[in-house]
Amino acid sequence: MALVSADTQISELLSELHQLIKQTQEERSRSEHNLLNIQKTHERMQTENKISPYYRTKLRGLYTTAKADAEAECGSVGLCICLSLCLFGLGYKQTRVSASPDLSLSLCCRILRRALDKIAEIKSLLEERRIAVKMSGLYSDADPPRKTMRRGVLMTLLQQSAMTLPLWIGKPGDTPPPLCGAIPASSDYVAKPGDKVAARVKAVDGDEQWILAEVVSYSHAANKYEVDDIDEEGKERHTLSRRRIIPLPQWKANPETDPEALFHKEQLVLALYPQTTCFYRALIHAPPQRPQDDYSVLFEDTSYADGYSPPLNVAQRYVVACKENKKK
């Protein structure tokens, strides 16, 4: 019954989200008259081959309005980028929500924020449903048991998770919260079941390594997590203390508005090596320049003369602070 209820809630939220997206596009269409007026005024001036005081005054007013709208556009564009990526994560493969230079910030941003809130609710319900299905042992064709997932499918899901990680869009004066980009979790933070983390475990050969894992539970009495190795080939569950767990970012940091929430060049980090589920020590070669960009990192690798690999791209989702400063 719980699964049916979740499906009903998701269906209702998707309908509400669809209406909000339509409102965004309608608002955009209504807001285009200012740019059209500028274009038409220029066409009349060219026809008359003169710049009269009337046209000069009219253009000054139109451009003043356009300039204010263009300055306001920054907030709406960031929200549009975030919304587009979130919609892609929900299966809207060709969705692109755009903003024009004269997009009304106050109204459209409110609509976009409401849409993002709906998406967050939907993603939360989907995750709760996935965990409930996993715990009950019931699987549909769309949600096969973890042990049957092929490695190629797993890599695709990890890439999609990185790409659809929400972009932090704060209101004026807001500072990025914990778990936004490079900002660590608060000292009392406890990861929820289903959250992805970097976990330090013992390998078969006795060495320790950082792996990508999913939280199963947390015991406040023992102060320990139970986590599953995300790699289907591992099929392992580990019981680990909090110091062996690093929560992954829950939001991307926007390099254009919150560069302080990103790791800086030459900073030591743990990064997920491409096409694997293991984290390795690396230096930041270049931080992201745009919201959709990845980090460029240099992995420690003794097979190279300088001790580091060539630059490789790793998404913000899979780059966390390294607790060990000393190079191995």
C-alpha positions as CSV (number, residue, x, y, z in Angstrom):
1,M,0.0,0.0,0.0
2,A,2.8,2.4,0.8
3,L,4.3,1.9,-2.7
4,V,0.9,2.7,-4.3
5,S,0.5,5.8,-2.1
6,A,4.0,7.0,-3.2
7,D,3.1,6.4,-6.9
8,T,0.0,8.4,-6.5
9,Q,1.9,11.3,-4.8
10,I,4.5,11.2,-7.5
11,S,1.9,11.3,-10.2
12,E,0.2,14.3,-8.6
13,L,3.5,16.2,-8.2
14,L,4.4,15.5,-11.8
15,S,1.1,17.1,-12.9
16,E,1.8,20.2,-10.7
17,L,5.4,20.4,-12.1
18,H,4.1,20.3,-15.7
19,Q,1.8,23.2,-14.9
20,L,4.6,25.2,-13.4
21,I,6.8,24.6,-16.4
22,K,4.0,25.9,-18.7
23,Q,3.6,29.0,-16.5
24,T,7.4,29.7,-16.9
25,Q,7.2,29.5,-20.6
26,E,4.0,31.6,-20.7
27,E,5.7,34.3,-18.5
28,R,8.7,34.3,-20.8
29,S,6.4,34.8,-23.9
30,R,4.6,37.7,-22.2
31,S,7.9,39.4,-21.3
32,E,9.3,39.6,-24.8
33,H,7.5,42.8,-25.8
34,N,10.3,45.1,-24.5
35,L,12.9,43.6,-26.9
36,L,10.4,43.6,-29.7
37,N,9.7,47.3,-29.1
38,I,13.5,48.1,-29.3
39,Q,13.8,46.2,-32.5
40,K,10.7,47.9,-34.1
41,T,12.0,51.4,-33.0
42,H,15.3,50.8,-34.6
43,E,13.5,49.7,-37.8
44,R,11.4,52.9,-37.9
45,M,14.6,55.0,-37.3
46,Q,16.3,53.3,-40.3
47,T,13.2,53.9,-42.4
48,E,13.0,57.6,-41.6
49,N,16.8,57.8,-41.7
50,K,17.0,60.1,-38.6
51,I,17.2,60.1,-34.8
52,S,14.6,62.4,-33.5
53,P,14.4,63.5,-29.9
54,Y,11.3,61.3,-29.6
55,Y,13.1,58.2,-30.7
56,R,16.1,59.1,-28.5
57,T,13.9,59.4,-25.4
58,K,11.9,56.3,-26.2
59,L,15.1,54.2,-26.8
60,R,16.6,55.5,-23.6
61,G,13.6,54.3,-21.6
62,L,13.5,50.9,-23.4
63,Y,17.2,50.2,-23.0
64,T,17.0,51.3,-19.3
65,T,14.3,48.7,-18.8
66,A,16.2,46.1,-20.8
67,K,19.4,46.7,-18.8
68,A,17.6,46.2,-15.5
69,D,16.0,43.0,-16.8
70,A,19.3,41.7,-18.1
71,E,20.9,42.3,-14.7
72,A,18.0,40.4,-13.1
73,E,18.4,37.6,-15.6
74,C,21.4,36.1,-13.7
75,G,19.1,34.7,-11.0
76,S,16.6,33.3,-13.4
77,V,19.2,31.8,-15.8
78,G,20.8,29.9,-12.9
79,L,17.4,28.6,-11.8
80,C,16.7,27.6,-15.4
81,I,20.0,25.6,-15.7
82,C,19.2,23.9,-12.4
83,L,15.6,23.1,-13.4
84,S,16.7,21.7,-16.8
85,L,19.2,19.4,-15.2
86,C,16.7,18.2,-12.6
87,L,14.1,17.6,-15.3
88,F,16.7,15.5,-17.2
89,G,17.2,13.4,-14.1
90,L,13.4,12.8,-13.9
91,G,13.4,11.5,-17.5
92,Y,12.6,14.6,-19.5
93,K,15.3,13.8,-22.0
94,Q,14.9,16.8,-24.3
95,T,13.7,19.4,-21.8
96,R,15.3,22.9,-21.9
97,V,13.8,25.7,-19.8
98,S,15.2,29.0,-21.1
99,A,15.3,32.5,-19.9
100,S,15.2,35.7,-22.0
101,P,17.0,38.9,-21.2
102,D,13.7,40.5,-20.3
103,L,12.4,37.7,-18.2
104,S,10.5,39.0,-15.2
105,L,12.7,38.0,-12.2
106,S,10.2,38.4,-9.4
107,L,7.4,36.3,-10.9
108,C,9.5,33.8,-13.0
109,C,11.9,33.1,-10.2
110,R,9.1,32.3,-7.8
111,I,7.6,29.9,-10.4
112,L,11.1,28.3,-11.0
113,R,11.7,27.9,-7.3
114,R,8.3,26.3,-6.8
115,A,9.2,23.9,-9.7
116,L,12.5,23.0,-8.1
117,D,10.7,22.4,-4.8
118,K,8.3,20.0,-6.6
119,I,11.3,18.2,-8.2
120,A,13.0,17.8,-4.8
121,E,9.7,16.3,-3.4
122,I,9.5,13.9,-6.4
123,K,13.2,12.8,-6.0
124,S,12.7,12.3,-2.3
125,L,9.6,10.1,-2.9
126,L,11.4,8.1,-5.6
127,E,14.3,7.5,-3.3
128,E,12.0,6.4,-0.4
129,R,10.2,4.1,-2.8
130,R,13.5,2.6,-4.0
131,I,14.6,1.9,-0.5
132,A,11.2,0.5,0.5
133,V,11.4,-1.9,-2.5
134,K,14.9,-2.8,-1.7
135,M,14.1,-3.6,1.9
136,S,11.0,-5.6,1.0
137,G,12.8,-7.7,-1.6
138,L,10.2,-6.7,-4.3
139,Y,11.5,-5.6,-7.6
140,S,9.9,-4.6,-10.8
141,D,11.4,-4.8,-14.3
142,A,12.2,-1.1,-14.0
143,D,14.0,-1.6,-10.7
144,P,16.0,-4.8,-10.9
145,P,17.8,-6.1,-7.7
146,R,21.2,-4.6,-7.2
147,K,22.9,-7.9,-7.7
148,T,21.7,-8.2,-11.3
149,M,22.9,-4.7,-12.4
150,R,25.5,-4.8,-15.0
151,R,28.6,-2.6,-14.5
152,G,28.0,-0.6,-17.6
153,V,24.5,0.3,-16.3
154,L,26.0,1.2,-12.9
155,M,28.5,3.6,-14.5
156,T,25.7,5.3,-16.5
157,L,23.6,5.8,-13.4
158,L,26.6,7.3,-11.5
159,Q,27.2,9.7,-14.4
160,Q,23.5,10.7,-14.5
161,S,23.5,11.2,-10.7
162,A,26.4,13.6,-11.1
163,M,24.9,15.5,-14.0
164,T,21.5,16.0,-12.2
165,L,22.9,17.0,-8.9
166,P,21.0,20.2,-8.0
167,L,22.8,23.6,-8.4
168,W,22.7,25.7,-5.3
169,I,20.8,28.9,-6.1
170,G,20.6,31.1,-3.0
171,K,18.6,34.2,-2.5
172,P,20.5,37.6,-2.2
173,G,22.7,37.5,0.8
174,D,22.5,33.7,1.3
175,T,25.8,31.7,1.8
176,P,26.2,28.1,0.4
177,P,25.1,25.5,3.0
178,P,27.1,22.5,4.2
179,L,27.4,19.8,1.5
180,C,27.3,22.4,-1.2
181,G,30.4,21.8,-3.4
182,A,33.5,21.7,-1.2
183,I,31.8,22.7,2.0
184,P,31.8,19.8,4.4
185,A,28.9,18.4,6.4
186,S,28.4,19.9,9.9
187,S,30.0,17.9,12.8
188,D,26.7,16.5,14.0
189,Y,25.4,15.6,10.5
190,V,24.1,12.0,10.1
191,A,23.7,10.7,6.5
192,K,20.3,9.2,5.7
193,P,19.5,5.7,4.4
194,G,20.1,5.8,0.6
195,D,22.6,8.7,0.8
196,K,25.8,8.1,-1.2
197,V,29.1,8.5,0.7
198,A,32.8,7.8,0.4
199,A,33.6,5.0,2.8
200,R,37.0,3.8,4.0
201,V,37.1,0.0,4.0
202,K,39.6,-2.8,4.2
203,A,40.3,-4.5,0.9
204,V,40.8,-8.2,0.4
205,D,44.6,-7.8,0.5
206,G,44.3,-6.0,3.8
207,D,45.0,-2.5,2.5
208,E,42.5,0.2,3.1
209,Q,40.7,2.1,0.3
210,W,37.9,4.7,-0.2
211,I,34.9,3.3,-2.0
212,L,31.6,4.7,-3.2
213,A,28.9,3.3,-0.8
214,E,25.2,3.7,0.0
215,V,24.1,4.3,3.6
216,V,21.8,1.5,4.9
217,S,21.5,2.7,8.5
218,Y,23.1,4.6,11.4
219,S,23.3,3.5,15.0
220,H,23.4,6.4,17.4
221,A,24.2,4.0,20.3
222,A,27.2,2.5,18.6
223,N,28.0,5.7,16.6
224,K,28.4,3.6,13.5
225,Y,27.1,3.3,9.9
226,E,26.1,0.3,8.0
227,V,26.8,0.8,4.3
228,D,26.6,-1.2,1.1
229,D,29.4,-1.2,-1.5
230,I,27.8,0.5,-4.5
231,D,29.7,-1.8,-6.9
232,E,27.6,-4.8,-7.7
233,E,30.7,-6.9,-8.0
234,G,31.5,-6.2,-4.3
235,K,28.1,-7.3,-2.8
236,E,29.5,-6.3,0.6
237,R,28.0,-4.6,3.6
238,H,30.3,-2.8,6.0
239,T,29.9,-1.5,9.5
240,L,32.0,1.6,9.9
241,S,32.6,4.4,12.4
242,R,31.7,8.0,11.5
243,R,35.3,9.0,10.9
244,R,35.4,6.4,8.0
245,I,32.5,8.1,6.2
246,I,32.5,11.3,4.1
247,P,29.1,12.4,2.9
248,L,29.1,13.4,-0.8
249,P,27.9,16.9,-1.9
250,Q,24.2,17.3,-2.2
251,W,24.4,20.5,-4.3
252,K,26.8,21.7,-7.0
253,A,28.5,25.1,-6.2
254,N,28.1,27.7,-8.9
255,P,31.6,29.0,-9.9
256,E,30.1,32.3,-11.1
257,T,28.4,33.2,-7.8
258,D,29.9,31.0,-5.1
259,P,33.6,30.3,-6.1
260,E,34.5,30.0,-2.4
261,A,32.4,26.8,-2.2
262,L,34.8,25.0,-4.6
263,F,38.1,23.3,-4.1
264,H,40.9,25.5,-5.3
265,K,43.8,24.8,-7.6
266,E,46.5,22.4,-6.1
267,Q,44.2,21.5,-3.2
268,L,44.5,17.8,-2.1
269,V,41.2,15.9,-2.5
270,L,39.7,12.4,-2.8
271,A,38.2,12.0,-6.3
272,L,36.3,9.1,-7.9
273,Y,38.6,7.6,-10.6
274,P,36.7,7.6,-13.9
275,Q,34.8,4.4,-14.7
276,T,35.5,3.0,-11.2
277,T,33.8,3.1,-7.8
278,C,36.9,3.9,-5.8
279,F,38.2,7.3,-4.6
280,Y,41.9,8.1,-4.9
281,R,44.0,11.0,-3.7
282,A,44.4,13.8,-6.3
283,L,45.3,17.4,-6.7
284,I,42.9,19.9,-8.2
285,H,44.3,20.9,-11.6
286,A,41.5,23.4,-12.4
287,P,38.2,24.0,-10.7
288,P,34.9,24.3,-12.7
289,Q,34.5,27.6,-14.5
290,R,30.7,27.1,-15.2
291,P,28.0,25.4,-13.3
292,Q,27.9,22.4,-15.7
293,D,31.7,22.0,-15.7
294,D,33.7,19.2,-13.9
295,Y,36.9,19.5,-11.9
296,S,40.1,18.7,-13.7
297,V,42.3,16.7,-11.3
298,L,45.7,15.0,-11.2
299,F,45.6,11.6,-9.5
300,E,48.6,10.4,-7.6
301,D,50.3,7.8,-9.8
302,T,53.8,6.6,-9.3
303,S,54.0,5.3,-12.8
304,Y,54.5,8.9,-14.0
305,A,57.7,10.7,-13.6
306,D,56.2,13.6,-11.6
307,G,54.0,11.2,-9.5
308,Y,50.7,12.4,-11.0
309,S,48.5,11.3,-13.9
310,P,47.5,13.6,-16.8
311,P,44.5,15.8,-16.0
312,L,41.2,13.9,-15.8
313,N,37.7,15.3,-15.4
314,V,35.6,14.4,-12.3
315,A,32.2,15.7,-11.4
316,Q,31.6,17.9,-8.3
317,R,29.4,15.1,-7.0
318,Y,32.4,12.8,-6.6
319,V,35.1,15.1,-5.2
320,V,35.5,15.4,-1.4
321,A,38.1,16.7,1.0
322,C,41.1,14.5,1.7
323,K,41.6,14.0,5.5
324,E,45.2,12.9,5.0
325,N,47.6,15.8,4.0
326,K,50.7,13.7,3.8
327,K,51.5,12.4,0.3
328,K,51.9,8.6,0.2
